[in-house]
Amino acid sequence: MAGSSISNKNGNKTEDNKGDLDYWIWKMDEKGTPEWQKSFGGSGVDMLYSVKNTNDGGFILAGTSSSNKSSDKKDDSKGQEDFWVIKLDAKGNEMWQRTIGGVSQEKLLSVIQTKDGGYILGGSSSSNRTLADSKGKVDEYGKSENSKGNLDYWVVKLDKEGKVQWNKTIGGKYYDELKSIVQTADEGYVLGGYSNSPISGDKTEANVGQGDYWVVKINKEGVIEWQRTLGGDKDDNLFALIQTKDKGFIVGGSSNSSATDTKSETSKNGSDFWILKLDETGNVQWQETYDYGKYDVLSSIVENPDGTFLIGGYAQSEVKSKTTNAKGLKTTKKDEEGINDYIALKIKADGDEIWTQTVGSNGDEVLKKLFEMRDGGYLLAGTSNGTISRDKNSMKGGQDFWIVKLKDKDKEEKVKQNIEAIPNPALSYTNAIIGYEYKEGTATLFDLNGRSLQTIKIDGERTIPINLSGLPQGVYLIEVKTDVSSDSVKVIKK
């Protein structure tokens, strides 16, 4: 679980705030019990927007920072706000960090590890090209192209050590904000976001309404291959994008447009979820609109192994209250402000709804991410300011991280293994995952000749990082002996 925090050491936060907002990351076991937590920040505002597992068993953190060199920040700000990327090992220790940006504003919303072991950063920038200093040196972590308009898509490719390989500025003459990026089967990338630019700069299709979904396909060097502008007569804001198993795409966000241009169905009540299925070249195959409240915001899409999809977001409900009029009669009044609840929606491969689950309290819940878990359930993660009520059973402060685990009744629950290795195959690290509670034991790595290569004492941890770096490619055995059980798992070193 990852986000940002302004809190000092209190509640269940173990470190004081370092500046304004800091990056804050938690590692938990399968029941949500904290195993460790880390804060990273400088003297300014540090907003963490994206976290991913990496193939060495660690994590990559990506967000925006206005901090100069201070506390955990190792480089000065390059402008107003920059991309700030931190690579952690499996135990949460920093391996390297990078500050990347120009003289104006950068906002980093999405990071993924690429098939070559490097990283792709998807965000936005209003900066022009970084100029050489007085000695003629150009900052390798600066911007290589001028701004196309107010705000542009900005994509940065890093190698596995975090060094910039290339960066591309893509946009029209107005406002283009990149929200999501995925690597495609051909090792290119698809970018999804919001645009109100007309035909200008890189934009080849006219703006439809106030703002539209803008989907851009680039190759592995960042060259545009195709693009699509999708929208109706009002405002359409893309938040999530995935590539599907058939090599097409699902794009989703919020729309208050009527049935005009790309939009086939009028939004019913304010803004609704709007989901489109695209083929491999961006042509619309089907689309659906889903209405839950006055203001519905879609934030996550997951494709299930059976071809169904799980959609996550939040919706502003209309809260009804009883009042008495001048004649003494009881009437029902709708509170136009309402409160937000988490929404989980499961749909078929053609968009038909299977079920919807609403989760909330008496306060405001904003769902940021939804994930499928290894046991077939789902994890909903976001923020809540509600008190203990309805589905919420605890609170810590004004605005808390709030995590909810759902079980899918349509799925057969996977049998839990005593020990698993993830990732497997692995490059340099794998994690031995212990599927039961225990007090103490050892984890030992063997080669296939039975030679012990390393032994780690363990004291109740459920996730044990195993270092495979320096070992030749091949098959190894991890044996875990505890006071409860003795088990082993094979792991392949790539």
Backbone torsions as a table, in degrees:
resi	resn	phi	psi	omega
1	MET	NA	132.3	-174.6
2	ALA	-145.9	144.2	177.3
3	GLY	-174.3	-145.5	-179.5
4	SER	-129.3	153.0	-177.6
5	SER	-142.2	141.5	174.2
6	ILE	-109.9	1.0	-176.4
7	SER	-75.1	148.1	168.4
8	ASN	-85.3	-174.6	-177.1
9	LYS	-69.0	102.5	175.4
10	ASN	-169.1	174.5	-174.0
11	GLY	57.9	-125.6	175.0
12	ASN	-111.5	24.2	172.1
13	LYS	-93.1	129.8	-170.7
14	THR	-102.1	-3.5	178.7
15	GLU	-129.1	146.7	175.6
16	ASP	-70.7	154.8	173.9
17	ASN	-63.3	142.8	-174.4
18	LYS	-101.8	-18.6	179.4
19	GLY	-157.2	-114.9	172.6
20	ASP	-91.5	-103.2	172.2
21	LEU	-90.3	142.5	177.6
22	ASP	-119.6	155.0	167.3
23	TYR	-62.5	139.5	178.3
24	TRP	-140.5	122.0	-176.7
25	ILE	-127.6	136.7	179.5
26	TRP	-119.6	140.2	168.9
27	LYS	-111.2	127.7	-177.2
28	MET	-125.8	159.8	172.4
29	ASP	-84.3	-175.5	-173.6
30	GLU	-66.0	-18.3	179.4
31	LYS	-97.3	5.8	179.6
32	GLY	87.2	4.3	178.9
33	THR	-75.7	127.1	-177.7
34	PRO	-64.0	137.4	174.5
35	GLU	-105.2	-42.3	172.6
36	TRP	-158.7	161.9	176.2
37	GLN	-142.2	153.7	-178.9
38	LYS	-140.0	142.7	171.7
39	SER	-117.8	139.8	176.5
40	PHE	-134.9	127.5	180.0
41	GLY	-170.2	166.2	173.1
42	GLY	-119.6	-156.2	-174.5
43	SER	-80.5	-14.8	-177.7
44	GLY	-103.4	-149.1	-178.4
45	VAL	-96.5	122.1	-180.0
46	ASP	-122.9	109.5	-175.0
47	MET	-110.7	113.3	179.8
48	LEU	-88.1	122.6	-176.1
49	TYR	-112.5	-22.8	-173.1
50	SER	-146.9	139.2	175.1
51	VAL	-138.4	138.9	177.8
52	LYS	-138.7	148.8	167.1
53	ASN	-68.0	148.2	176.5
54	THR	-115.8	162.8	-171.8
55	ASN	-74.2	-2.0	172.5
56	ASP	-97.3	10.9	-180.0
57	GLY	87.4	-1.7	-179.0
58	GLY	-97.5	-150.2	-173.7
59	PHE	-143.5	151.2	171.7
60	ILE	-120.4	127.4	179.9
61	LEU	-108.1	136.6	-178.4
62	ALA	-140.6	133.6	179.0
63	GLY	-168.7	-153.8	-174.0
64	THR	-123.9	139.7	-179.3
65	SER	-137.5	138.4	171.4
66	SER	-108.0	5.7	-175.4
67	SER	-76.4	139.7	165.6
68	ASN	-82.3	-178.8	179.9
69	LYS	-59.5	115.8	-177.3
70	SER	-175.6	148.1	178.5
71	SER	49.2	-115.7	-178.1
72	ASP	-85.0	-9.6	-176.3
73	LYS	-84.2	121.2	-172.4
74	LYS	-96.7	-10.2	-179.7
75	ASP	-132.0	147.6	176.6
76	ASP	-67.7	156.1	173.5
77	SER	-63.1	143.4	179.4
78	LYS	-94.5	-12.2	-179.4
79	GLY	-166.7	-135.0	179.2
80	GLN	-74.7	-58.8	176.8
81	GLU	-140.5	142.5	-176.4
82	ASP	-123.9	163.6	164.9
83	PHE	-65.5	135.3	173.6
84	TRP	-130.2	116.8	-175.4
85	VAL	-117.9	131.5	179.4
86	ILE	-127.2	128.0	175.8
87	LYS	-100.3	126.4	179.4
88	LEU	-112.9	152.3	171.2
89	ASP	-83.4	-174.8	-174.3
90	ALA	-65.6	-20.2	179.2
91	LYS	-97.7	4.1	178.3
92	GLY	89.3	9.9	178.3
93	ASN	-85.0	139.5	-178.2
94	GLU	-68.3	133.0	175.5
95	MET	-102.2	-43.1	174.2
96	TRP	-162.7	164.6	175.4
97	GLN	-144.2	156.5	179.4
98	ARG	-139.7	135.8	170.2
99	THR	-106.3	121.7	-171.2
100	ILE	-132.1	127.8	178.8
101	GLY	169.4	-177.9	177.4
102	GLY	-113.7	-160.9	-173.0
103	VAL	-82.2	-13.0	-179.1
104	SER	-108.6	-134.9	-172.0
105	GLN	-102.1	134.0	170.3
106	GLU	-125.9	143.2	178.8
107	LYS	-135.8	115.7	-177.6
108	LEU	-102.2	117.6	-175.5
109	LEU	-112.5	-18.0	-172.6
110	SER	-146.1	135.8	174.8
111	VAL	-135.4	141.3	172.4
112	ILE	-139.1	151.5	171.6
113	GLN	-84.8	134.7	-175.9
114	THR	-91.0	167.8	-174.2
115	LYS	-65.7	-21.1	178.5
116	ASP	-88.1	6.7	179.0
117	GLY	90.3	-6.9	176.8
118	GLY	-87.0	-156.3	-176.0
119	TYR	-141.2	148.6	171.7
120	ILE	-118.4	130.7	-179.9
121	LEU	-107.2	127.2	179.2
122	GLY	-116.5	118.5	-179.7
123	GLY	-158.8	-154.6	-176.5
124	SER	-137.3	157.6	-177.7
125	SER	-150.5	144.5	171.7
126	SER	-112.4	6.0	-175.9
127	SER	-80.9	150.4	168.7
128	ASN	-85.1	178.8	-179.5
129	ARG	-59.9	137.9	177.8
130	THR	-71.5	127.3	-177.6
131	LEU	-87.8	158.1	177.6
132	ALA	-68.9	150.5	177.1
133	ASP	-79.4	-174.2	-175.3
134	SER	-62.9	-20.1	179.1
135	LYS	-97.8	7.3	177.9
136	GLY	83.1	8.5	-178.6
137	LYS	-91.0	134.2	178.0
138	VAL	-103.5	132.2	-179.3
139	ASP	-64.1	120.4	-179.5
140	GLU	-68.0	-17.0	177.3
141	TYR	-104.1	22.7	176.0
142	GLY	-98.5	-161.0	-175.5
143	LYS	-105.4	134.9	-174.0
144	SER	-97.2	-11.4	-178.0
145	GLU	-134.2	152.8	177.8
146	ASN	-72.1	157.8	174.8
147	SER	-64.6	144.9	177.7
148	LYS	-93.6	-18.7	-177.8
149	GLY	-167.7	-143.0	-179.9
150	ASN	-66.7	-58.4	177.8
151	LEU	-139.6	138.0	-177.1
152	ASP	-124.0	158.5	165.1
153	TYR	-62.2	136.8	175.1
154	TRP	-133.4	121.3	-176.6
155	VAL	-117.1	128.9	-178.0
156	VAL	-124.2	126.6	177.3
157	LYS	-101.4	125.0	177.3
158	LEU	-111.3	152.2	170.0
159	ASP	-83.5	-175.8	-174.2
160	LYS	-67.7	-17.6	177.6
161	GLU	-95.8	2.6	177.7
162	GLY	87.8	11.9	178.1
163	LYS	-87.2	139.9	-176.4
164	VAL	-70.6	128.3	174.8
165	GLN	-98.2	-40.9	172.7
166	TRP	-162.7	160.9	172.1
167	ASN	-142.8	146.6	-175.4
168	LYS	-132.1	135.7	174.9
169	THR	-105.3	123.9	-175.4
170	ILE	-131.1	121.9	-179.1
171	GLY	-177.4	174.9	172.2
172	GLY	-107.5	-162.7	-171.7
173	LYS	-86.6	-7.0	179.1
174	TYR	-112.4	-123.2	-169.3
175	TYR	-110.2	118.3	178.4
176	ASP	-132.2	113.4	-177.4
177	GLU	-117.2	120.1	179.8
178	LEU	-80.3	127.3	-177.7
179	LYS	-109.8	-29.4	-173.7
180	SER	-150.6	144.5	178.0
181	ILE	-139.4	138.6	176.8
182	VAL	-133.6	148.1	172.3
183	GLN	-88.0	136.5	-175.5
184	THR	-95.2	170.6	-176.6
185	ALA	-61.9	-26.7	179.6
186	ASP	-89.4	12.3	178.4
187	GLU	71.2	11.4	167.5
188	GLY	-86.2	-160.0	-176.9
189	TYR	-143.4	149.1	170.4
190	VAL	-117.2	131.4	-178.6
191	LEU	-109.9	136.8	177.9
192	GLY	-132.0	138.0	179.2
193	GLY	-171.6	-154.0	-173.2
194	TYR	-116.6	138.1	178.9
195	SER	-145.2	137.3	168.4
196	ASN	-120.3	18.1	179.0
197	SER	-77.5	141.2	169.8
198	PRO	-78.7	-172.4	174.4
199	ILE	-62.1	114.1	-175.9
200	SER	-177.1	156.2	179.6
201	GLY	54.4	-121.7	178.6
202	ASP	-89.3	-5.9	-174.6
203	LYS	-82.7	121.0	-175.2
204	THR	-107.2	-4.7	179.2
205	GLU	-123.8	143.3	-175.3
206	ALA	-67.4	149.7	172.1
207	ASN	-65.7	138.5	-174.9
208	VAL	-93.8	-51.9	-178.1
209	GLY	-127.0	-144.4	177.7
210	GLN	-63.0	-41.9	176.1
211	GLY	-160.5	153.9	-172.3
212	ASP	-133.7	164.7	163.8
213	TYR	-67.0	135.9	173.8
214	TRP	-128.6	114.5	-177.2
215	VAL	-111.6	126.6	-176.1
216	VAL	-128.6	128.8	175.7
217	LYS	-101.4	126.9	175.2
218	ILE	-122.2	157.1	176.1
219	ASN	-83.7	-175.2	-173.2
220	LYS	-71.1	-10.8	173.7
221	GLU	-99.0	-1.1	177.9
222	GLY	94.3	10.5	179.3
223	VAL	-85.4	132.5	-178.1
224	ILE	-66.6	131.9	177.2
225	GLU	-106.4	-42.0	173.3
226	TRP	-158.7	166.0	179.1
227	GLN	-151.1	154.6	178.1
228	ARG	-138.4	134.2	171.5
229	THR	-104.7	122.2	-173.4
230	LEU	-125.6	123.6	179.7
231	GLY	178.8	176.4	175.4
232	GLY	-119.1	-156.2	-170.8
233	ASP	-79.0	-11.3	-177.9
234	LYS	-117.6	-126.9	-172.6
235	ASP	-112.5	126.7	-179.9
236	ASP	-129.0	120.5	-170.8
237	ASN	-123.4	110.0	-179.6
238	LEU	-78.8	135.2	177.7
239	PHE	-120.8	-28.3	-172.1
240	ALA	-138.5	146.6	-178.9
241	LEU	-151.9	134.1	174.1
242	ILE	-137.0	154.3	168.4
243	GLN	-91.2	135.4	-177.3
244	THR	-92.5	169.5	-175.2
245	LYS	-63.5	-24.3	178.4
246	ASP	-86.3	11.1	179.2
247	LYS	74.0	5.6	171.0
248	GLY	-85.1	-159.8	-175.9
249	PHE	-143.1	149.6	166.4
250	ILE	-113.7	126.1	175.0
251	VAL	-118.8	141.5	-176.8
252	GLY	-147.3	151.5	177.2
253	GLY	-174.4	-144.8	-176.3
254	SER	-124.6	144.8	-178.0
255	SER	-144.9	138.8	169.9
256	ASN	-117.8	18.8	-178.4
257	SER	-78.3	154.8	171.6
258	SER	-85.3	-179.5	-178.8
259	ALA	-74.1	84.9	-178.9
260	THR	-140.5	150.6	179.3
261	ASP	50.5	-119.2	-178.2
262	THR	-69.2	-28.8	-171.5
263	LYS	-77.1	125.5	-175.6
264	SER	-98.1	-12.5	-176.8
265	GLU	-138.0	134.8	-179.0
266	THR	-72.5	136.8	174.3
267	SER	-61.3	139.2	-169.3
268	LYS	-87.9	-35.1	-170.2
269	ASN	-154.9	88.9	-175.0
270	GLY	74.3	-131.6	177.7
271	SER	-101.3	141.3	-178.8
272	ASP	-121.9	161.8	168.2
273	PHE	-60.3	135.6	174.5
274	TRP	-131.6	117.0	-175.2
275	ILE	-120.5	134.3	177.2
276	LEU	-126.8	138.8	171.8
277	LYS	-99.8	123.1	179.1
278	LEU	-110.3	152.2	173.4
279	ASP	-83.2	-171.4	-172.2
280	GLU	-64.4	-22.5	179.6
281	THR	-111.1	15.4	171.7
282	GLY	90.9	8.0	177.1
283	ASN	-79.9	140.2	-176.5
284	VAL	-73.2	125.7	176.6
285	GLN	-98.6	-41.1	171.9
286	TRP	-158.7	165.2	177.1
287	GLN	-150.7	153.3	179.2
288	GLU	-143.2	148.8	174.7
289	THR	-117.3	134.0	-178.1
290	TYR	-126.7	129.4	-175.4
291	ASP	-114.7	129.7	178.8
292	TYR	-126.0	-27.9	-177.1
293	GLY	-165.1	-160.4	-177.7
294	LYS	-70.0	-36.7	-175.9
295	TYR	-140.9	107.3	-175.5
296	ASP	-109.8	128.0	-178.2
297	VAL	-123.1	117.6	177.1
298	LEU	-87.2	135.7	-176.8
299	SER	-129.3	-17.1	-176.2
300	SER	-148.0	147.5	174.7
301	ILE	-135.9	132.5	177.7
302	VAL	-127.1	131.9	172.0
303	GLU	-94.0	125.0	178.5
304	ASN	-82.6	157.6	-179.7
305	PRO	-57.7	-27.3	-178.1
306	ASP	-87.3	7.8	177.9
307	GLY	91.0	-6.6	174.3
308	THR	-79.5	169.6	-179.4
309	PHE	-128.6	144.6	172.3
310	LEU	-112.1	128.9	-176.9
311	ILE	-113.0	133.2	177.9
312	GLY	-118.8	146.6	177.2
313	GLY	-177.2	-160.5	176.0
314	TYR	-145.0	156.7	-174.5
315	ALA	-137.7	139.5	176.3
316	GLN	-89.1	110.9	-177.3
317	SER	-84.9	162.0	174.6
318	GLU	-95.7	111.9	-176.2
319	VAL	-84.7	124.7	-178.3
320	LYS	-96.7	136.1	178.5
321	SER	-133.1	147.6	-179.9
322	LYS	-86.0	132.7	176.7
323	THR	-132.8	165.0	178.0
324	THR	-115.8	126.0	-179.0
325	ASN	-85.4	-175.0	-174.5
326	ALA	-63.4	-24.5	-179.2
327	LYS	-91.7	5.6	178.6
328	GLY	80.7	12.3	-179.5
329	LEU	-90.8	142.3	177.6
330	LYS	-76.9	129.6	177.6
331	THR	-129.7	162.0	178.3
332	THR	-107.3	128.4	179.4
333	LYS	-115.9	138.2	177.2
334	LYS	-94.5	128.6	175.0
335	ASP	-81.0	111.5	-174.4
336	GLU	-67.2	-24.4	179.8
337	GLU	-72.3	-51.4	177.2
338	GLY	70.0	-176.5	176.8
339	ILE	-133.3	154.4	-179.4
340	ASN	-92.1	140.3	173.9
341	ASP	-123.6	153.0	169.5
342	TYR	-64.9	141.4	174.8
343	ILE	-126.0	127.0	170.8
344	ALA	-117.6	123.3	-175.8
345	LEU	-123.5	126.8	175.4
346	LYS	-107.5	130.0	-178.9
347	ILE	-127.6	158.3	175.4
348	LYS	-75.1	173.9	-178.8
349	ALA	-63.3	-19.2	178.5
350	ASP	-102.2	7.6	176.1
351	GLY	96.7	-8.0	179.3
352	ASP	-66.9	137.5	-178.5
353	GLU	-71.7	135.2	174.6
354	ILE	-100.4	-52.5	175.3
355	TRP	-158.0	160.1	174.4
356	THR	-130.4	136.4	176.4
357	GLN	-122.0	126.4	176.6
358	THR	-106.8	132.7	-178.6
359	VAL	-131.3	130.1	-179.4
360	GLY	-172.9	-173.4	179.0
361	SER	-134.5	-158.6	177.1
362	ASN	-86.0	5.6	-178.5
363	GLY	-116.4	-151.7	-172.6
364	ASP	-106.2	115.6	177.9
365	GLU	-111.5	128.7	179.9
366	VAL	-122.1	107.9	-179.0
367	LEU	-81.2	123.7	-179.6
368	LYS	-100.2	-39.7	-176.4
369	LYS	-142.9	147.2	174.6
370	LEU	-130.0	132.3	-176.7
371	PHE	-128.5	146.7	168.5
372	GLU	-86.3	133.3	-178.9
373	MET	-94.6	166.1	-176.9
374	ARG	-66.5	-22.7	179.5
375	ASP	-88.4	4.2	178.8
376	GLY	93.8	-7.0	176.5
377	GLY	-84.4	-173.6	-178.2
378	TYR	-130.9	145.2	177.5
379	LEU	-113.2	125.9	177.6
380	LEU	-106.7	124.3	-175.5
381	ALA	-130.5	132.0	178.7
382	GLY	-171.2	-144.8	-179.3
383	THR	-128.4	155.5	179.2
384	SER	-147.8	139.5	171.8
385	ASN	-115.2	13.5	-178.6
386	GLY	-78.2	156.8	174.0
387	THR	-84.4	179.3	179.1
388	ILE	-65.8	110.0	-176.5
389	SER	-170.5	157.5	-179.1
390	ARG	47.8	-112.3	-175.5
391	ASP	-91.0	-3.7	-175.0
392	LYS	-99.3	127.4	-174.3
393	ASN	-113.9	4.6	176.2
394	SER	-160.3	161.6	175.2
395	MET	-151.7	154.6	-176.9
396	LYS	-120.8	-35.3	-175.9
397	GLY	-159.7	-153.1	-177.0
398	GLY	-69.4	-49.0	-179.4
399	GLN	-133.2	114.9	-175.1
400	ASP	-112.4	154.6	161.0
401	PHE	-64.9	138.4	178.6
402	TRP	-135.3	123.8	-176.8
403	ILE	-120.4	134.3	-179.4
404	VAL	-129.9	132.5	176.8
405	LYS	-102.3	128.6	177.2
406	LEU	-111.8	145.9	171.7
407	LYS	-105.0	133.7	178.2
408	ASP	-89.8	110.5	-176.5
409	LYS	-67.6	-17.7	179.7
410	ASP	-83.9	-9.8	-178.3
411	LYS	-104.6	142.8	172.6
412	GLU	-76.4	124.5	-177.4
413	GLU	-66.7	131.5	-178.0
414	LYS	-71.0	140.6	178.4
415	VAL	-70.3	127.5	-178.5
416	LYS	-74.1	132.7	177.6
417	GLN	-88.7	147.8	175.8
418	ASN	-64.3	-34.1	178.2
419	ILE	-148.3	138.4	175.4
420	GLU	-135.2	161.3	174.4
421	ALA	-121.7	123.6	-178.9
422	ILE	-138.1	125.5	-1.9
423	PRO	-77.6	159.2	179.2
424	ASN	-154.8	110.1	6.1
425	PRO	-64.7	161.5	-177.0
426	ALA	-132.0	155.4	178.3
427	LEU	-92.6	-61.4	-177.1
428	SER	-125.9	-25.9	178.4
429	TYR	-134.8	148.7	163.8
430	THR	-133.3	162.9	176.9
431	ASN	-112.9	123.8	170.8
432	ALA	-81.6	116.8	-178.3
433	ILE	-100.5	117.7	-178.8
434	ILE	-95.3	125.7	-170.9
435	GLY	-92.7	20.9	-179.8
436	TYR	-152.4	166.9	178.9
437	GLU	-90.0	142.9	-179.5
438	TYR	-153.2	176.1	-179.8
439	LYS	-104.4	-48.2	-177.3
440	GLU	-154.3	163.0	179.0
441	GLY	172.3	-161.4	178.6
442	THR	-138.3	151.3	171.4
443	ALA	-121.4	123.1	-175.2
444	THR	-124.1	135.2	176.5
445	LEU	-100.2	126.6	179.2
446	PHE	-119.0	150.5	165.5
447	ASP	-86.4	177.5	-175.4
448	LEU	-73.7	-8.1	173.6
449	ASN	-89.3	1.9	177.7
450	GLY	86.2	7.6	179.0
451	ARG	-79.6	132.6	178.0
452	SER	-77.2	123.2	-177.3
453	LEU	-100.0	-32.5	176.0
454	GLN	-163.7	147.0	177.5
455	THR	-130.8	134.3	-178.5
456	ILE	-121.7	129.1	172.2
457	LYS	-77.7	136.4	-177.8
458	ILE	-126.3	145.0	-175.0
459	ASP	-132.5	63.2	175.6
460	GLY	93.6	-6.3	178.8
461	GLU	-65.5	142.7	178.9
462	ARG	-98.1	-17.1	178.8
463	THR	-121.7	116.2	-175.0
464	ILE	-116.3	108.3	177.0
465	PRO	-68.3	132.5	177.9
466	ILE	-118.0	122.0	-176.5
467	ASN	-85.1	117.4	178.8
468	LEU	-106.8	-1.4	-177.2
469	SER	-64.7	142.9	-178.4
470	GLY	88.1	-12.1	178.4
471	LEU	-90.5	146.7	177.0
472	PRO	-68.9	160.9	176.2
473	GLN	-60.3	146.1	179.4
474	GLY	153.4	-168.0	-177.9
475	VAL	-107.2	134.5	179.8
476	TYR	-128.4	165.3	-178.3
477	LEU	-122.3	128.0	173.2
478	ILE	-104.1	122.2	179.0
479	GLU	-112.8	126.2	178.2
480	VAL	-115.0	118.8	176.3
481	LYS	-114.4	124.1	178.2
482	THR	-129.5	-179.7	176.6
483	ASP	-73.2	-2.9	-179.0
484	VAL	-108.8	-42.4	-172.5
485	SER	-156.7	165.5	174.3
486	SER	-128.9	120.9	-173.7
487	ASP	-143.6	162.9	178.5
488	SER	-144.8	157.8	177.7
489	VAL	-144.8	141.3	175.9
490	LYS	-85.5	143.6	177.2
491	VAL	-134.3	139.6	-179.6
492	ILE	-97.8	126.2	174.0
493	LYS	-93.6	118.5	179.9
494	LYS	-80.2	NA	NA
